[in-house]
Each structure stands twice: as C-alpha cells, then as structure tokens.
Amino acid sequence: MDNRPIGVFDSGLGGLTCVRELERVLPGESVIYFGDTGRVPYGGRSRETITKYARQDVAFLRSHDLKAIVIACGTVSSAAIELLRAEEALPIFGVVEPTARRAVELTKNGRIGLIATRATIASGAYEQFMHRADRAVQIRSVPCPLFVPLVENGRTQRGDIVIETVVADYLAPLKEAGVDTLVLGCTHYPLLREVIGAYMGPDVRLVDSGAEVAHELADYLARRDQLSDGGAPGHHHWFVSDSQQGFRDLASHFLGRPVTEPVDKVDIESY
Amino acid sequence: MDNRPIGVFDSGLGGLTCVRELERVLPGESVIYFGDTGRVPYGGRSRETITKYARQDVAFLRSHDLKAIVIACGTVSSAAIELLRAEEALPIFGVVEPTARRAVELTKNGRIGLIATRATIASGAYEQFMHRADRAVQIRSVPCPLFVPLVENGRTQRGDIVIETVVADYLAPLKEAGVDTLVLGCTHYPLLREVIGAYMGPDVRLVDSGAEVAHELADYLARRDQLSDGGAPGHHHWFVSDSQQGFRDLASHFLGRPVTEPVDKVDIESY
C-alpha cells in the first residue's frame, strides 16, 4: 500500500484525457497534474526544446513526494522518455510503449495507422515499439498538426465542415492503406474520437494512448502492492504554467467532469 | 545618419510580414530579428506571461547595438508596450498605435472591424487608440484564434473549404455590422488577405499592421536624420528560440523572398 500521489504532466490540457482514464481505472489514487500551458504546444518543436521543457516538468513534479510519474503527452513520451528515465529514480510511464503493444495485439490484418504531432512522428518511437512487438506489422504514420488547435477551439463535433474536412485530409491515406487499427498518438485526440471513428468506419479499432498508460500503471502498482488503500477517493491538485484563469472550464471538457480541486500556478522556467 | 540595425521581435514568424514591409519602405536598413519559436504562440496566453516573455525578448535584442525596436507582434504591442517603454531607453514601436490611427483615417462610415488574437482583443488597446483619434468611431472586435495555426499549416488559399469556413465563421458579425475598414491586428493575417478580402468584399479596406508600423518608423528615422547612409542594402540576422531547422522554408513564406542571411538559436529563458 502506498498513498503517495501519482505525478502526471503534459504540454497542456490534453493529458487530462489520461487522468480521466486513471480516475476510471484507479479511483482511489491521488494525482498531482502539471500542464505547461505557458509553453503549449510541444508537438511542433525540436527534440532539443522538448527535452529541455520535459526535464523542467519532471523537476517540478519531483518537488512533491510521488510514487510514479506518467508522461501524459505523446510528444514527450516519444522524444525524451529514455533520457528522463536515465536521470530519474522514480518509475516513469509514457504513452508510447503500452499503446504500441496494444495496437499490435488488436490488428488482424497487420496494418496499423498512427496519427500524432509532427515531433512524435519524427521520433519514430511508435514504429520502434510496434516492430519490437511484431516485426511484420506495417505502419502508416500521418502528422496532424491542426488537430490540437482545432480541439482547443472546440471544433470537435460531427457535422462541422472544418473538422470533418481536416480529418478527411489527414486520414485519407490511412483509409486507402486499409489499416484496421488506428493509434490516437496524442492525448488531445480522444476528443475527436467520434469524428475520426465515423470517417474511418466501424471496422477500424481506435487505440487511445491515455487509456493504455492508465492500465499499464494500474498493473504495475497492483503487482508491487503500491495501490492506495482506497479508503477514500483520491485528492488531486492541478498546476499550470500560465494563469489559472479559464483552466476549470477548459479542463472539465477534457476531464469529462467539473474541476473542483485547487489549481495553482508554477514558474516552470525556474525548475 | 545612423547605420545601427533595427531590432524586430515577434512571438514567432508572423513578424516577418512586418520585416517585408520594412524592406520595401527602408531597403537600406539592417534588421536583427528575434522570433520566439520555442514559445509561440503568445496570443492565447495571459498578460502576465506575455509580459514576462516580451521582457526577455527585448533583453535579448538589447544585447545588440540598435537604434530602435519594433514589436512586430499584435499581442505584445497590445498587452505590454507601455511597460516595456517605461523600462527601456531606446524608442520602441508597436503595431497598435499607427494601425489604429490609420483605420480611423480610412473609415468613411465610422464603423471599424478588428480581428486579432484573444489576448490582443482582451487588452482593449486598439479600441483605446482608435477612440483617442476619434471618439465617434464604432468598433467591432472578433478574436480569431484559429487563424495563426491555419496560416502556419499553409491553409491560406482561396477555395480551401477549411479556411473559407473559418473566415466566414469569424467575420460574419463584422460583415453584418457593415464595417468599411478592417484591421488585421496580427502579423500573421496578411497571408490571409486574399481570402479575407474576398469574403468582406471590395468596399472594405484592410489595414495591415506590419505595413503601418514600417511607415511610422520610416518617418521617425527620417525626421531625426537616423536613416542608414543607404550605401548598400541592409544586412539582416535572424534569431529563433527553437531549432533553426526548417526556419528558412517557413520564413520565406512570410517574407516573400528566399532567406539567405544567417540564422542562429538563442536560449531566450536565460535573458
């Protein structure tokens, strides 16, 4: 039993879709969340810049007494996880490994699609882990740089010609390639699940990276007897690097529930 | 005569549309440009964060020997220029004042539209300067948060249903309000001039903030006999806070010419 909280960070608010899954799978756990809203988005930046920002994010989380860290950001999980693990004593969970394994388990025709930010695609991390699980799978990757701003501006509904057109533009090559499994390789993308699902059709399985890492963490904590005692629901604490104003409204969108816990601001550049 | 360069900064590459105008109006001047590509965009961030970033941007430019500083960023010009001027001996030119004055000169029916980032609109700076020039003008403002990512992803062409739809969504209230003058209050927006112009119709005058500040600076330098000797075209030097990779391609888009001058990286958080 271990009642210390789990540290979760993301470039911004997308990682809250991962916290939503954590709450579903591990309702007794407490979470310290950091969203780097002052420097979001990471997905179009260089590996060097992403690594620098991620180190600061981890350093801030480490100012709390945690039992594990979750990188709820596809971009950081792809570009910097090895380095962060090498520098850190706590276990660090990223979205890429469990999601890649799950996609390989699910595919029947061996053709997997991957959509993510430019930096995630450029890192080749998903391909690497999928090929480690099964050398024979064929992977088609497409960077979708407009998805994050469209989600953040609420353009997520079916019937909205803007998101429908952008989804079709990005996903057409994957549909043509006949993928039967599609990895949503960015934690913003679950908010587009309906539009993406409708475009790809009912035979294509969508794999949500936030959900996969939540399950992996649950298994890990259970095996090591590190789950919380579950005497009460977990206590969360939210931290952001830009003003807290507006956080609750936007965050509730990603989290799927009202945000009632404390929200504080962090000077992340000082870490 | 003063051959020192002009310092220009922006949250990213949008400010290059302003340098393009500077090159047209003042071809003999040298420019030191800083684009904060590691922290772009500024337009959705709080005034506090924008001010902090802008101070670092000015501090970096001041590590060069300059004759003037241009804030080629609508967001910073709106949110932080008074404070930057109070802290700085060099003259600082922002896009808001000259653009606001020009819009008031141009309007015939006294109805002016303003499109810009959320932070620019929230600051009220444009309204303030327009009302200072003419108390009677009516101003309608619309934040257009999707324009920057759409421009940066090349969706600027007429006939693209995505940009056409987003332009119509944002600008419909301005068209209905019967504005005869529309301020492009963000230096990214000149790349949408054609789509916006087609939507608003030929009777609406578009005012480009980058062009207005270039003219204001030219007048100022001429009056003070601080123009360069014009013996040769100016030398430019580009600086960015993320990797230089890809800068030349994207920048040439905004600048309207190939980028041949040196590009260097700056650790902006250390300023």
Interface residues (C-beta under 8 A of the other chain):
Chain A: T37 G38 R39 R45 S46 E48 T49 P145 L146 P149 L150 E152 N153 R155 I161 V162 T165 V166 D169 S241 D242 S243 Q245 E269
Chain B: T37 G38 R39 R45 S46 E48 T49 P145 L146 P149 L150 E152 N153 R155 I161 V162 T165 V166 D169 S241 D242 S243 Q245 E269
